[in-house]
């Protein structure tokens, strides 16, 4: 049996843009992707602290060091520029492995989205 557990979490970053006319996804600063152990194309849950919206999308790599956090396509309707969001990914594993697994959780600067 497999269970789903938190793999990666970017806790409280600020949305820098919402681009309705893009195909879809969330564009993240390359440094945020690397620091949080996410993979380009990986499915993530996005939780909007400001309005309670929750959505699923996938990661696209943005410019390294830019602090970019852009919701694209239909997801852009669920956020506004300046909203605070939490980004979470999950992994499937055996319960025994999950008991010892340590997720990667990062706390970037909430104003700049940079790793401090």
N, C-alpha and C positions, 0 to 999 in steps of 0.2 A: 504494500500500500504506500502511496505517496501522499504527502501533505504539502500545502502551499505555505511558504514562510517568506517574510520580508528578506529581500536580497540586498537592496540598495535604497537609500532615502536621501533626498536633498530637502532639508528642512528649512522652510520659510525663505523663499527667494521672491524677488519683486518682478512682475511681468513688465518687460521693456517694450513689448509691442504685441498687437493682435492683428494678424493679416488675413482677413476674410477671403481674399482673392488668391489664396495659395492652395495647392492641392490638399494639404493636410499634414498634421504632425505637430511636434514641439521642437523648435530649434533651440539648442543649448550651447553655450560657450564650451568649447572643447575641454577646457580645464575642469569645468563642472562635471562633464561626462567622465573624464579620467579619474577625478578624485572620488566620485561616487561609485565607481566600478560598473558603470552602465556601458552598454554596447550600442553603437549606431544601429538603428533599426529595431531595437528592443522595445517591447510593449511596456508602457508605463501607465500608472494611474496618476491623475492630476487632481488635487483637492484644492479648491479655492477657499481660502480662509475668510475672505471678505463676504462671499455670498452663499457658501455651502455647496456649490456645484461640484460634482465629481464626474470625471470623464476618463476614457481610455484613449490613448494614441500611441505613437511611436517616436523614437528619438532621431533627430537629424542634427548633424554636427554644425555648429556655428563657428564664428571666428574666435580663435584662442585669445583669452585675456579681455574679451569685449564685455563680459558680464551679460551677454544676450540670453534672454528667456522670452521667446516669441511663440505664442499659440497661433497656429495656422489653420486655414480652412474653416470648417464648421465649428471647431473648438474655439475659434476667435469670438464666437457669440456667447461663450460661457465665462469670459474674463474681460476685464478692462485694463488698459495700461495702468500700472501702479498697484494692481491687486497683489496680495501676498498669496503664494501657492506652496504646496508641498508636493513633491514628485516621488513616487514610490514604485519600485519594481519588486517582483516576487519570483521565487524559484520553487520548483517541485523537488522534494527529496524524501528519503525514508525518515520516519520519525526518529530513529536512532541518530542519524546524521544531523537532523535538525536540532536536537538537544545540545549539540556542541558547536553549531554553526554560529558565527558572529557576523551579522550584516554590516555593510559599510554605510554609515550614517554620517553625513557632513552638515555643517552649520555655516554656510557662507554669510558674509556681511549682508544684512537684509537690505541695505540701501544701494550697494554697488554690485551685489551678487558675486563678489570676488572671494576667493578662499583667503582667509587671513591667518 
